[in-house]
Amino acid sequence: MQELMNAYQKYDSNDALKVQILISDLESHGTNGLADENHYARLRGSLLSKASLKDKLPHFLVEYNSLHAFRKFAQSLGGYAVRREYIYSHFASLIDLVSKVSKSHIAEAIVIDNAYIRITWQKAMDRMTEDPEGAITIARTLIETVCKHILDESGSAYDDGADLSVLYKSASGILNLSPDQHTQPIFKQILSGCFSVVTGLGSIRNKISDAHGISETRVRPQRDMQALL
């Protein structure tokens, strides 16, 4: 339990990480993606409570206390590209401020500056509602790409044609995120769950994505209508 508390305190004091996650939530929900309202409320409340950040907060973060309200505002701005640019431009000064004071290893480990990964991520977001089969395929590609990026950056050798589960196991080991690297049951449970999600995605990709030929009897994924509400 103490390890969990220490990890939370490190996260809770990292405003740079909070801003990165908040931007991701706003971008996702503002462009027909999915994000959690409770998560947004916690992050927003944390930043609003800090007097040192008050003058740097984007006006829409102050005005809109829910992602649903923000989305209506975002839709008035124009297309997806316009919305993303608006979000990033209005967070620029805040990012600059918190980046100077938040230099934890968590933030450095999460932020990956790789153009191909960003492009792949955007493809997944764009296909989520209009092309669910393609979204599954590109989601699997995204995870594989991130794993290879981590392995490349660490100088680790790997088989370029290795199965996704093998790549993920190697990458998670480098990041100390493998279940067998921890003794606390709660961490082993969470990290085992992550591995299950990755392997499950690989199986779904083989069965209901557009990566293989389609038979008339195969179950096909449906577009997420909830994301359009």
C-alpha positions as CSV (number, residue, x, y, z in Angstrom):
1,M,0.0,0.0,0.0
2,Q,2.9,2.4,0.8
3,E,4.3,1.9,-2.7
4,L,0.9,2.8,-4.2
5,M,0.7,5.9,-2.0
6,N,4.2,7.0,-3.1
7,A,3.3,6.5,-6.8
8,Y,0.1,8.5,-6.4
9,Q,2.0,11.4,-4.6
10,K,4.5,11.5,-7.4
11,Y,1.7,11.7,-9.9
12,D,-0.3,14.2,-7.9
13,S,2.6,16.6,-7.7
14,N,3.3,16.4,-11.4
15,D,1.4,19.3,-13.1
16,A,3.1,18.7,-16.4
17,L,1.8,15.2,-16.6
18,K,-1.7,16.4,-15.6
19,V,-1.7,18.9,-18.4
20,Q,-0.6,16.4,-20.9
21,I,-3.4,14.0,-19.9
22,L,-6.0,16.8,-19.8
23,I,-5.1,17.9,-23.3
24,S,-5.5,14.4,-24.5
25,D,-8.9,14.1,-22.9
26,L,-10.1,17.4,-24.4
27,E,-8.7,16.5,-27.8
28,S,-10.3,13.1,-27.7
29,H,-13.8,14.3,-26.6
30,G,-13.7,17.4,-28.7
31,T,-13.2,15.3,-31.9
32,N,-15.8,12.5,-31.4
33,G,-13.5,10.4,-29.2
34,L,-14.0,9.0,-25.7
35,A,-12.8,10.5,-22.4
36,D,-13.9,10.1,-18.8
37,E,-15.9,12.9,-17.2
38,N,-14.8,12.1,-13.6
39,H,-11.1,12.0,-14.7
40,Y,-11.5,15.4,-16.4
41,A,-13.2,16.9,-13.3
42,R,-10.3,15.7,-11.0
43,L,-7.6,17.0,-13.3
44,R,-9.4,20.3,-13.9
45,G,-10.1,20.8,-10.2
46,S,-6.4,20.1,-9.3
47,L,-5.1,22.8,-11.7
48,L,-7.8,25.3,-10.8
49,S,-6.9,25.0,-7.2
50,K,-3.3,26.3,-7.8
51,A,-2.9,30.0,-7.6
52,S,0.4,29.9,-9.4
53,L,-1.3,28.5,-12.6
54,K,-4.4,30.8,-12.5
55,D,-3.2,33.3,-15.2
56,K,-2.0,30.5,-17.6
57,L,-5.2,28.4,-17.7
58,P,-7.1,28.4,-21.0
59,H,-10.4,30.2,-20.7
60,F,-12.4,27.1,-21.8
61,L,-10.8,25.1,-19.0
62,V,-12.1,27.7,-16.5
63,E,-15.5,28.1,-18.1
64,Y,-16.5,24.5,-18.9
65,N,-16.7,22.1,-15.9
66,S,-17.6,19.1,-18.0
67,L,-16.3,17.5,-21.3
68,H,-19.9,17.5,-22.6
69,A,-20.0,21.3,-22.3
70,F,-16.6,21.7,-23.8
71,R,-17.5,19.6,-26.7
72,K,-20.4,21.9,-27.7
73,F,-18.0,24.8,-27.6
74,A,-15.4,22.8,-29.6
75,Q,-17.9,22.0,-32.3
76,S,-18.5,25.7,-32.9
77,L,-14.8,26.2,-33.8
78,G,-14.9,24.2,-37.0
79,G,-13.4,20.8,-38.1
80,Y,-11.2,18.5,-36.1
81,A,-7.9,20.0,-37.2
82,V,-9.1,23.5,-36.1
83,R,-10.2,22.1,-32.7
84,R,-6.9,20.5,-32.1
85,E,-4.9,23.5,-33.0
86,Y,-7.1,25.7,-30.8
87,I,-6.6,23.4,-27.8
88,Y,-2.8,23.2,-28.2
89,S,-2.4,26.9,-28.8
90,H,-4.3,27.9,-25.7
91,F,-2.4,25.5,-23.5
92,A,1.0,26.6,-24.8
93,S,1.9,29.1,-22.1
94,L,0.7,26.6,-19.4
95,I,2.8,23.8,-20.8
96,D,5.8,26.1,-20.8
97,L,5.2,27.0,-17.2
98,V,4.6,23.5,-15.8
99,S,7.4,22.0,-17.9
100,K,10.0,24.1,-16.1
101,V,8.9,23.0,-12.6
102,S,7.8,19.4,-13.3
103,K,10.7,17.2,-14.3
104,S,9.6,13.8,-12.9
105,H,10.5,10.5,-14.5
106,I,6.9,9.7,-15.0
107,A,6.4,12.6,-17.4
108,E,9.6,11.8,-19.2
109,A,8.5,8.1,-19.6
110,I,5.1,8.9,-20.9
111,V,5.8,11.7,-23.4
112,I,7.0,10.0,-26.7
113,D,8.1,12.4,-29.4
114,N,7.7,10.3,-32.5
115,A,5.9,11.5,-35.6
116,Y,4.8,8.1,-36.8
117,I,3.3,7.2,-33.4
118,R,1.3,10.5,-33.4
119,I,0.1,9.8,-37.0
120,T,-1.0,6.3,-36.1
121,W,-2.8,7.5,-32.9
122,Q,-4.7,10.0,-35.0
123,K,-5.7,7.4,-37.5
124,A,-7.1,5.3,-34.7
125,M,-9.1,8.2,-33.4
126,D,-10.4,9.1,-36.8
127,R,-11.5,5.6,-37.6
128,M,-13.1,4.9,-34.2
129,T,-16.7,5.9,-35.2
130,E,-16.6,5.7,-39.0
131,D,-14.5,2.6,-39.6
132,P,-14.6,0.3,-36.5
133,E,-12.9,-2.6,-38.3
134,G,-10.1,-0.3,-39.4
135,A,-9.8,1.2,-35.9
136,I,-9.1,-2.2,-34.4
137,T,-6.4,-2.9,-37.0
138,I,-4.7,0.5,-36.4
139,A,-5.0,0.2,-32.6
140,R,-3.0,-3.0,-32.8
141,T,-0.5,-1.3,-35.1
142,L,-0.2,1.6,-32.6
143,I,0.7,-0.6,-29.7
144,E,3.2,-2.6,-31.7
145,T,4.8,0.7,-32.9
146,V,5.1,2.0,-29.4
147,C,6.7,-1.2,-28.2
148,K,9.2,-1.1,-31.0
149,H,9.9,2.5,-30.3
150,I,10.7,1.7,-26.7
151,L,12.9,-1.2,-27.7
152,D,14.7,0.9,-30.3
153,E,15.3,3.7,-27.8
154,S,16.7,1.3,-25.3
155,G,19.0,-0.4,-27.8
156,S,17.3,-3.7,-27.3
157,A,17.4,-6.3,-30.1
158,Y,14.1,-7.9,-31.2
159,D,12.5,-9.8,-34.0
160,D,10.7,-7.3,-36.3
161,G,8.1,-10.0,-37.0
162,A,7.5,-11.0,-33.4
163,D,4.0,-11.5,-32.1
164,L,2.6,-8.4,-30.3
165,S,2.5,-10.2,-26.9
166,V,6.3,-10.9,-27.2
167,L,7.1,-7.3,-28.1
168,Y,4.9,-6.0,-25.3
169,K,6.5,-8.3,-22.7
170,S,10.0,-7.1,-23.8
171,A,9.0,-3.4,-23.7
172,S,7.2,-3.6,-20.4
173,G,10.2,-5.2,-18.9
174,I,12.4,-2.3,-19.9
175,L,9.9,0.1,-18.3
176,N,9.7,-2.0,-15.1
177,L,6.0,-2.7,-15.9
178,S,6.2,-6.4,-16.1
179,P,4.0,-8.2,-13.4
180,D,7.0,-10.4,-12.4
181,Q,9.0,-7.3,-11.5
182,H,6.7,-6.5,-8.6
183,T,5.8,-8.1,-5.4
184,Q,2.8,-6.1,-4.3
185,P,-0.4,-7.9,-5.4
186,I,-2.2,-4.8,-6.5
187,F,0.6,-3.9,-9.0
188,K,0.8,-7.5,-10.2
189,Q,-2.9,-7.5,-10.8
190,I,-2.9,-4.2,-12.7
191,L,0.1,-5.0,-14.9
192,S,-1.3,-8.5,-15.6
193,G,-4.5,-6.8,-16.7
194,C,-2.5,-4.6,-19.1
195,F,-0.9,-7.6,-20.6
196,S,-4.3,-9.3,-21.0
197,V,-5.7,-6.2,-22.8
198,V,-2.8,-6.2,-25.3
199,T,-3.0,-9.9,-26.1
200,G,-6.8,-9.6,-26.3
201,L,-6.5,-6.8,-28.8
202,G,-4.3,-9.0,-30.9
203,S,-6.9,-11.8,-30.9
204,I,-9.7,-9.3,-31.7
205,R,-7.7,-7.9,-34.6
206,N,-7.4,-11.4,-36.1
207,K,-11.1,-12.1,-35.8
208,I,-13.1,-8.9,-36.5
209,S,-10.8,-6.3,-37.9
210,D,-10.1,-5.6,-41.6
211,A,-6.7,-7.1,-41.4
212,H,-7.9,-10.4,-43.0
213,G,-10.5,-11.4,-45.6
214,I,-14.1,-11.2,-44.4
215,S,-16.6,-14.1,-44.5
216,E,-20.3,-13.5,-44.7
217,T,-20.8,-15.2,-41.3
218,R,-18.2,-13.3,-39.4
219,V,-19.3,-11.0,-36.6
220,R,-18.6,-7.4,-37.5
221,P,-18.0,-4.5,-35.0
222,Q,-20.4,-1.7,-34.9
223,R,-19.6,2.0,-34.9
224,D,-19.8,3.5,-31.4
225,M,-23.0,5.6,-31.3
226,Q,-22.3,6.8,-27.8
227,A,-19.3,8.6,-29.0
228,L,-21.5,10.7,-31.3
229,L,-23.9,11.9,-28.6
